[in-house]
Amino acid sequence: MILINGKTMMAFLVSICIVPTIAGCQNDREYKTPDTITVKPRSCKNIRIKESRRQRLCQVQEVRDNCPQTCGICCENDSQYVFNRSNSYSDDVLLGDCSWLTKHKDNQEERITKYCGNTDSNNGRTVRDGCPVSCGFCQDLVVVPPS
């Protein structure tokens, strides 16, 4: 009970669960967690590479908080991410974004194969890391059993 303007009122504590939103549900690119098995620091991207590692490390709340996409908590294209793309009409390098990948249905599959399948860094990260929804690279949720 609390007192407001001389009246006794009931107060309720409301608990709100907020999914971590690192730049709009993006993995924290600076985060590294120690891998207790290999004692090697692992980035969110590195955790995602091996499914058994992802299943094991995403059980840790700190990893889930910093790597929501890797742990399958959420999946969202990075609206700020742009990448270099080729121009079939000239040698000019153009910029593409996540929406460009799926813009035209007639060459969507070709674009996704070419850019999302490439594991080379493009403007500091892979296209599938910046555009997981467009690339079909969303991860399944790692379920944490109740403690």
C-alpha positions as a printed NumPy array, in Angstrom:
array([[  0.   ,   0.   ,   0.   ],
       [  1.13 ,   3.531,  -0.763],
       [ -0.278,   6.918,   0.193],
       [ -1.209,   9.28 ,  -2.694],
       [ -2.916,  12.642,  -1.957],
       [ -3.941,  11.359,   1.46 ],
       [ -5.556,   8.202,   0.064],
       [ -4.272,   4.71 ,   0.573],
       [ -3.784,   2.965,  -2.746],
       [ -2.645,  -0.505,  -3.686],
       [  0.59 ,  -0.627,  -5.583],
       [  1.597,  -3.368,  -7.943],
       [  5.093,  -4.14 ,  -9.039],
       [  5.123,  -4.724, -12.759],
       [  7.939,  -6.705, -14.233],
       [  8.696,  -6.044, -17.855],
       [ 10.929,  -8.296, -19.871],
       [ 12.758,  -6.367, -22.537],
       [ 14.612,  -8.183, -25.273],
       [ 18.054,  -6.647, -25.593],
       [ 18.229,  -4.242, -28.476],
       [ 21.794,  -3.579, -29.445],
       [ 21.344,  -1.191, -32.366],
       [ 17.9  ,  -2.635, -33.099],
       [ 18.398,  -6.298, -32.239],
       [ 21.92 ,  -6.605, -33.587],
       [ 24.746,  -8.63 , -32.108],
       [ 27.295,  -6.512, -30.249],
       [ 30.239,  -6.641, -32.655],
       [ 32.726,  -5.751, -29.886],
       [ 31.571,  -8.428, -27.432],
       [ 33.769, -11.438, -26.684],
       [ 33.021, -14.177, -24.197],
       [ 35.557, -16.676, -22.866],
       [ 34.837, -20.196, -24.016],
       [ 35.282, -22.294, -20.886],
       [ 36.187, -25.344, -22.951],
       [ 38.795, -23.831, -25.274],
       [ 39.635, -20.755, -23.148],
       [ 39.498, -18.762, -26.38 ],
       [ 37.496, -15.509, -26.539],
       [ 34.495, -15.917, -28.871],
       [ 32.629, -13.191, -30.735],
       [ 28.93 , -13.498, -31.513],
       [ 29.865, -14.285, -35.119],
       [ 32.302, -16.989, -34.001],
       [ 29.759, -18.512, -31.607],
       [ 27.3  , -18.808, -34.51 ],
       [ 29.712, -20.776, -36.739],
       [ 29.436, -24.07 , -34.855],
       [ 25.959, -25.209, -33.752],
       [ 27.17 , -27.165, -30.719],
       [ 29.107, -24.087, -29.531],
       [ 26.062, -21.855, -30.16 ],
       [ 23.798, -24.209, -28.182],
       [ 26.28 , -24.338, -25.287],
       [ 27.281, -20.659, -25.037],
       [ 23.802, -19.24 , -25.623],
       [ 22.78 , -20.861, -22.332],
       [ 24.736, -18.053, -20.618],
       [ 22.624, -14.922, -20.018],
       [ 25.505, -12.537, -20.788],
       [ 25.954, -14.166, -24.194],
       [ 22.198, -13.986, -24.859],
       [ 22.172, -10.292, -23.915],
       [ 25.072,  -9.446, -26.242],
       [ 24.342, -11.874, -29.086],
       [ 20.543, -11.868, -29.512],
       [ 20.661, -12.78 , -33.205],
       [ 23.228, -15.526, -32.712],
       [ 21.105, -17.005, -29.916],
       [ 17.915, -16.766, -32.004],
       [ 16.177, -14.338, -29.641],
       [ 15.391, -11.991, -32.51 ],
       [ 16.307, -11.409, -36.119],
       [ 16.372,  -8.094, -37.894],
       [ 18.231,  -6.527, -40.81 ],
       [ 20.575,  -3.716, -39.823],
       [ 18.943,  -0.669, -41.408],
       [ 22.295,   1.183, -41.403],
       [ 24.293,  -1.543, -43.137],
       [ 25.405,  -0.991, -46.723],
       [ 27.736,  -3.117, -48.789],
       [ 29.668,  -2.814, -52.016],
       [ 27.939,  -4.37 , -54.983],
       [ 28.951,  -4.7  , -58.579],
       [ 27.321,  -2.953, -61.481],
       [ 26.757,  -5.126, -64.542],
       [ 26.715,  -2.071, -66.817],
       [ 30.029,  -0.504, -65.777],
       [ 33.055,  -0.995, -63.559],
       [ 31.595,   1.371, -60.967],
       [ 31.133,   0.025, -57.463],
       [ 27.704,   0.799, -56.062],
       [ 26.278,   0.481, -52.579],
       [ 23.553,  -1.996, -51.765],
       [ 21.467,  -2.379, -48.648],
       [ 19.36 ,  -5.183, -47.233],
       [ 16.222,  -4.136, -49.091],
       [ 18.112,  -4.106, -52.421],
       [ 18.784,  -7.853, -52.055],
       [ 15.078,  -8.663, -52.297],
       [ 13.912,  -5.648, -54.3  ],
       [ 13.188,  -7.343, -57.642],
       [ 11.761, -10.863, -57.586],
       [ 13.25 , -11.692, -61.013],
       [ 16.864, -11.533, -59.787],
       [ 16.372, -11.856, -56.023],
       [ 17.707, -15.424, -55.851],
       [ 20.802, -14.477, -57.862],
       [ 21.537, -11.51 , -55.573],
       [ 21.031, -13.526, -52.397],
       [ 23.283, -16.312, -53.676],
       [ 25.993, -13.89 , -54.775],
       [ 26.08 , -11.597, -51.751],
       [ 24.701, -13.641, -48.847],
       [ 26.686, -16.75 , -49.705],
       [ 29.969, -14.85 , -49.679],
       [ 31.745, -15.108, -46.328],
       [ 34.238, -12.344, -47.147],
       [ 33.911,  -9.117, -45.194],
       [ 32.057,  -6.347, -47.011],
       [ 32.295,  -2.984, -45.234],
       [ 33.46 ,  -4.647, -42.027],
       [ 31.091,  -7.622, -41.882],
       [ 29.501, -10.245, -44.063],
       [ 26.305,  -9.347, -45.905],
       [ 24.438, -12.185, -44.205],
       [ 25.476, -10.779, -40.825],
       [ 24.163,  -7.313, -41.702],
       [ 21.066,  -8.599, -43.524],
       [ 20.047, -11.881, -41.85 ],
       [ 16.341, -11.544, -42.703],
       [ 16.973, -10.771, -46.387],
       [ 19.564, -13.542, -46.569],
       [ 17.43 , -16.12 , -44.748],
       [ 20.128, -16.395, -42.072],
       [ 18.034, -16.061, -38.913],
       [ 18.982, -18.523, -36.198],
       [ 16.609, -20.81 , -34.319],
       [ 16.056, -19.886, -30.69 ],
       [ 18.381, -21.587, -28.232],
       [ 16.063, -22.771, -25.492],
       [ 17.331, -22.378, -21.95 ],
       [ 15.831, -25.009, -19.647],
       [ 14.284, -23.658, -16.439],
       [ 16.679, -23.686, -13.505]])
